[in-house]
Amino acid sequence: MFRIVIFLILVGLAAAGSAWVAEQTGDVVLNWGPWRIAMTLPVFVLALGLTIAACVALWNLISALLRAPGRIRKAHRARRHQRGRHAITHGLLAIGHGDSTAARQHADTARRLAGDDPLTLLLHAQAAQLEGDRDGARRAFRAMAERQDTRLLGLRGLFIEAQRADDAYAAVMIADEALRLAPNATWASHAVLGFRCAEADWDGALSILDGNYTAGMIDKPTYRRQRGVLLTARALALETGDRDLSRTSAMDAVKLAPTLVPAAVLAAKFESEAHQVRRAMKIIEAAWAACPHPDLADAYAHVRLGDSARQRLARVENLAARTPGHVEGALAVARAAIDAAEFGRAREALAPFTEDPTQRVAMLIAELERTEHGDAGKAREWALRAVRARHDPAWTADGYVSDRWQPISPVTGRLDAFQWQTPVASLPSERSSVIESSAFAEAVLAPPARPAVTEAAVAPPREAAPEPVVITPAVQDNEPPRPAAAEPEQAEKPVEAVDKPVDKLVDIPVDKAEDGRLIEATAIAAEPAPPLQAAGPAEAESEPETEAGPDAVAAKPAETAATAPTPLFRTRNDLARPAETPIQAIVPIMRPPDDPGVDDDDQPRDEFAEQIAPKAQAGGWRGFWSRFGG
């Protein structure tokens, strides 16, 4: 609305001026040499306006012609840059979905169209990384590091490539350079901090940690915890060298991180040596309430030098009462009770954990059995249970298990990575966590079932001739089945083992002996064979003995079956035998008539065979000569 009002005002002023000029009288005369121009005032004003407009248009035309080449070059450059940005965009998208070929094509296009763009170098580096071209990636990142606007990005890429090449020193040098350029670079500070810790340069690590806290990269609780960890590491390193600085570092670490177990143990040790027993006990009690640990219990038991074993037991019981029901408290009490010869108190402390003991619990019970009763068998039994028992908590960091605390993880270099917990590999697994299961897997994982022999396994007797007791073969070859009870009539019949074929092999298991081993005996029972349809002369002579009935058989004394050792391998009837492959006939090798044979000089001689065997015809040229009577 305001613009419309201004426009109307200007139009009115222009109309008023034109009307005023038109009302003016008089002439304008212009004399220039022999020319004389005379016109009225309105005509002069109109001619003057047209002349000025023509001059302005001419000037604009000349200026446009002069600036045309630059504008053309600028437009061409803008089009190339736009096409280059388009190639960069699609190249980054191709890298995102893993198309290395398209990424390389777009990177070449971007280099041709927009070679000075920083994103072009980044696209080339990432395309080379995607293709596995480490040298090309390093060249691209090195070119980025030489530019002022992409120096930090180039150093980051060179750092990653150095890590992939396992060049730790080059990686640390690059990270140190990046940290000087940008003190708030998180990746650089973490890398340099990890390297300082790995080199045991605790003072340098503390200075880097202070810089991170000043730059606002970490919060105050994290800063206090990590500084306590570094001070503890320095105190442990200087424990045997500079004890004054070690003591100062340990006390500062306890103030910053009271629940850090190594710091509490070391600080309590220094306080105990300075005869500050109550202060040492308070330090250990504060750490024990947060994380019960065997080192804390041991330091608490020996906090006062010269105490008796019973005094240490009373002190440890006071500490264990602060965490009732915890296994570490029970183990500490049992250890102190065994040292004080209070075996009943040790058994009482370990009783709640004997159903599912850990390795340390089982070993303590084994030591208790050996010390109290001298029972080597019980001690050996508990020692064997300790081998298969659950693992105790240990210092664990990123899957790495260590027997002592360390300030950084040896796997990732992360500070304060070790935690007192049960290793992941020893945690119990649940069967319900299996994603997929099959019938074959269930059959393989199922325990072997011992088949029960029932009465159905015994063959029924025949009326014509008495049948022997038949027992089906066991499914498992390592446990022979027990034979079912036969009928009284058949059990009382003696077995004639003279001049009769052996029909059945019966495994007779015997009860377990006193030493727990299973003794088996195999009895070979001679049983009469069933009558055949066509009997030969030898069988016809034996028919009267068969037809005489059971009385005749019972008249003969029964012979005791011979006992044979249990066979090591038995036939598995539950497994189907593969089809036998017929053996192909051997095709004899036929020598051609012109084959001279093998020379005797090449064959090894057997003097004994030559003496007892007839002389054979010689081969080679000797055989050829002998056939012609030579």
Residue, then its C-alpha position, 0 to 999 in steps of 0.5 A: m500500500f505504501r508503494i502504491v501511494i508513493f507511485l501515485i505521488l510521483v506520477g502526480l509530480a511528473a504531470a504537474g511538472s509537464a503542465w508547468v513546462a508546457e505553459q511556459t512561453g519563449d524560444v530556445v535558440l542554439n547557434w553552432g557555427p553556420w547552424r542555428i536551431a530555434m525551438t520552444l521551451p517544451v520542445f527543448v525539454l523533450a529533446l533533452g530528455l530523449t538525448i539523455a535516454a539515448c546516451v544512457a542506452l548507448w552506454n549500457l550497450i557498450s558496457a554489456l558488450l565489454r562485460a560479455p566475455g566475463r559473464i560467459r566465463k562465469a556462467h560456464r563455471a557456475r554450470r560446471h560447478q553445479r554439475g560437479r556438486h550434482a556428481i558429488t551428491h550422487g557419489l556420496l549416495a553411492i558410497g552410502h549404499g555401497d556401490s563402489t563402481a558408481a562412486r568411482q565414476h561420480a568421483d572422476t566426474a566431480r574431479r573433472l568438473a569441480g576439482d577445487d571443491p573440498l567435497t571432491l577430495l572427500l568423495h575420492a578418499q571415501a571411494a578409495q576406502l570403499e574399493g580397498d585402495r589404501d594408497g589412494a585414500r592416503r593420497a586424498f587425505r594428504a591433499m586434504a591435510e595440506r589445505q587450510d579449510t580441510r586440514l583437520l578432516g585430512l588428519r582424521g582420515l590419515f589417523i584412521e588409515a594409520q590405525r588400519a595399517d597397525d601403525a600406532y606411532a604414526a596414528v599418535m603423531i597425527a592425533d597429536e598434531a590434530l590436538r594442537l590444531a583443535p584442542n576440542a577434537t574428541w577423537a584426537s584427545h582420546a587417541v593421545l590419552g590412550f597412548r599416554c596411558a599405554e606408555a605409562d606417561w601418567d603426568g601427560a595423561l593427567s594434563i590431557l584429561d585436564g584439557n578435556y575437562t576445561a574444553g567441556m568435553i567431559d562432565k565433572p563426575t566422569y572427570r573425577r572418576q577418570r582422574g582417580v583412575l590415573l592417579t591410582a595407576r601412577a601410585l601403583a607405578l611409583e609404589t616401590g620407587d617414590r613412595d611419597l608421591s605414590r602415597t599422595s596420589a593414592m590419597d587423592a585418588v580415594k578422595l576423587a573415587p572412593t569406590l575404586v577398589p585398587a585405590a582403596v586397597l593402596a590407600a589403606k595400606f599406606e594408612s596402616e603403615a602410618h598406624q592410622v588404623r581407623r582411617a584405613m578401616k573407613i576407607i575399606e568399608a566405604a569401598w566394600a559397601a559399593c563393591p565387595h572384593p577379596d583384596l579389600a577383605d584381605a587388606y581389612a584383615h591385615v589392617r593392624l599388623g601383629d594381630s592374631a588369627r582370631q582377631r583377624l576373624a572377628r574383624v572380617e566378620n564385622l566387614a562381612a556383616r555389612t553385606p549380608g548374604h554376599v559370597e565375597g563376605a562368606l569367602a572372606v570369613a571362611r578364609a579367616a576361619i580356616d587360618a584361625a582353625e575355626f573349622g565349624r565357623a568356616r563350614e557355616a559361612l560356606a554352607p549356603f553356597t555348597e549347592d551351586p559352588t563357584q571355583r573358589v568356594a569348592m577349593l576352600i571346601a577342599e582345603l577345609e576337608r584336608t586341613e580339618h579331617g585330613d580326608a584326601g578323598k573328599a578334598r580331591e572330590w571337591a577339587l574336581r568339582a572346582v574344575r567344573a564349577r562356575h567361574d568367580p568374578a574377575w577383572t573384565a574389560d571388552g571381553y578380556v579377563s585379567d588377574r589384576w586391575q589395569p587403568i585402560s583396556p588392552v583391546t580398545g584403549r578405553l580408560d576405566a574399562f575394567q569392571w569386577q564381574t563374572p566373565v561373559a564366557s562363563l555365564p550360564s546359558e538357557r536352552s530357551s534362548v535357541i532361535e531355531s531347533s530341529a529334530f536332529a539337534e534335539a536327538v543329538l543333544a538328548p542324553p542317551a536313554r537306556p532301553a528297558v527289556t520287557e517280557a515282549a523281548v522274550a520269544p514265546p515257547r513252542e509246543a513241538a520243541p522247547e525254545p531258548v530265551v531270546i533277548t533283543p540286542a541293546v540299542q546302546d553298545n556300551e550298556p548291555p540290557r538285563p535279560a527278562a525273567a524266563e518262565p519257570e519251566q524253561a528256567e529249570k531245563p538244563v542246557e546240553a552243550v555237547d555236540k550241539p550248535v551254538d545258537k545264541l550269545v547272551d550278555i549277563p550283566v552282574d551287579k556293581a562291585e564295591d569300587g563302583r565299576l560295572i563288571e559284565a560277564t558273557a555266557i555262551a549257552a548251547e541251546p538245541a537248534p529247531p528241526l529242519q525240513a530236510a534232514g541229512p544222515a547226520e541229522a536223522e541219527s540225532e532225531p531220536e534224541t530230540e523226540a525223546g522229550p524233555d525227560a531225556v534232555a533233563a537226564k543229562p547233566a547241565e554244563t556250566a557255560a564258559t565265561a568270555p570277556t565282554p567284547l570291546f565293540r558290538t554291532r549297532n543294529d539301530l543303524a542301517r548298513p550302507a548298500e555294499t558296492p560290488i567289486q569290479a572285476i580286475v582286467p588283466i594286463m595283456r602284453p603286446p607281442d612286441d613287448p620285450g618285457v622287463d630286464d632282469d638286471d632292473q629287478p632285485r634278486d632273491e637267491f633263496a627263491e632261485q634255489i628252490a624255484p624252477k628257473a623261469q624264462a628270462g625277459g628282455w634281450r636274454g629271453f629273446w635270444s633264448r627263444f631262438g636257441g642262442 
